[in-house]
């Protein structure tokens, strides 16, 4: 963890083909999206102490089965230790 209390969460999305057979991948590093209910498979690869270490993990994962099929569908999310992310309640609507 760096001196600011930040960590880096690494995920990968294996996107399910859409009805027309096309697979929509991330357009750029900040284009994270997934539809798990629609069949996308999100894998959390780990929590890293720096963005560089997360990037090193991406490079290793890109050589592995499955990950190699979608080598650009990794996402690094920055988080701060001990910082609340969801600060209000919620309501379930049926």
Buried (B, 14 or more C-beta within 10 A) or exposed (E): EEEEEBBBBBBBBBBBEEEEEEEBEBEEEEEBEBEEEEEBEBEEBEBBEEBEBBBEBBEEBBEEEEBEEBBEBBBBEEEEEEEEEEEEEEEEEE
